[in-house]
Amino acid sequence: MRQTSARLTLVLMAVLSLTACASRNQGPAVALGNDDDDAVCQAGGKVAPGSAEYVACRKDRDVQRQRAEARADRRQRDLGEYMMNHPDRP
């Protein structure tokens, strides 16, 4: 009975760690406020899709999203490196 409980605990820990990795890849959308790019760039119907202002807005949003993703990736990598270099600290 004790061995089954230990296996169940091990499986649950593995599942939780995998779900954490899966949800980690969804971070940058939150960094931008989780807004719809189309709705934001149309500015409440004032800017027509395809206009120069709309295209510039969409490009700016793409750049912001890419930068947020790069920052999140860099923080994750830095944390991993810190943990590897300091195994004695929690």
C-alpha positions in Angstrom: 0.0 0.0 0.0 2.8 2.4 0.9 4.6 1.7 -2.4 1.4 2.5 -4.4 1.0 5.8 -2.5 4.6 6.7 -3.3 4.1 5.9 -7.0 1.0 8.0 -7.1 2.8 10.9 -5.5 5.6 10.6 -8.1 3.2 10.5 -11.0 1.3 13.5 -9.7 4.6 15.5 -9.3 5.5 14.6 -12.9 2.2 15.7 -14.2 2.3 19.0 -12.3 5.8 19.8 -13.5 4.7 19.1 -17.1 1.7 21.3 -16.8 3.8 24.1 -15.5 6.0 23.9 -18.6 3.0 23.9 -20.8 1.5 27.0 -19.2 4.8 28.8 -19.2 4.7 29.2 -23.0 1.5 31.2 -22.7 3.1 34.1 -20.7 3.7 36.9 -23.2 0.0 37.4 -24.1 -0.5 38.4 -20.5 2.3 40.9 -20.6 0.4 42.9 -23.2 -2.8 42.9 -21.3 -4.4 40.1 -23.2 -6.1 42.5 -25.5 -7.3 41.8 -29.0 -4.8 43.4 -31.4 -7.4 44.2 -34.0 -9.7 45.9 -31.5 -6.9 47.9 -30.0 -5.5 49.0 -33.3 -8.9 50.1 -34.7 -9.2 52.4 -31.7 -12.9 51.9 -31.3 -13.7 52.0 -35.0 -11.8 55.2 -35.6 -9.0 53.6 -37.6 -9.8 51.6 -40.7 -8.1 48.2 -41.1 -5.4 48.4 -43.8 -4.6 52.1 -43.2 -1.0 53.2 -42.5 -1.9 53.9 -38.9 -3.5 50.5 -38.4 -0.5 48.7 -40.0 2.0 50.6 -37.8 -0.1 49.8 -34.7 -0.1 46.1 -35.5 3.7 46.1 -36.2 4.2 47.9 -32.8 2.1 45.3 -31.0 4.1 42.5 -32.7 7.4 44.0 -31.6 6.0 44.4 -28.0 5.0 40.8 -27.9 8.3 39.6 -29.3 10.2 41.7 -26.7 8.0 40.4 -23.9 8.6 36.8 -25.0 12.4 37.5 -25.2 12.4 38.9 -21.7 10.5 36.0 -20.3 12.8 33.5 -22.0 15.9 35.4 -20.7 14.5 35.4 -17.2 13.8 31.7 -17.3 17.3 31.0 -18.7 18.9 33.2 -16.1 17.0 31.5 -13.3 18.1 28.1 -14.6 21.7 29.2 -14.8 21.5 30.6 -11.2 20.1 27.3 -9.9 22.8 25.3 -11.7 25.6 27.6 -10.3 24.1 27.7 -6.7 22.7 24.2 -5.9 23.1 24.8 -2.2 20.7 27.8 -2.1 16.9 27.4 -2.5 
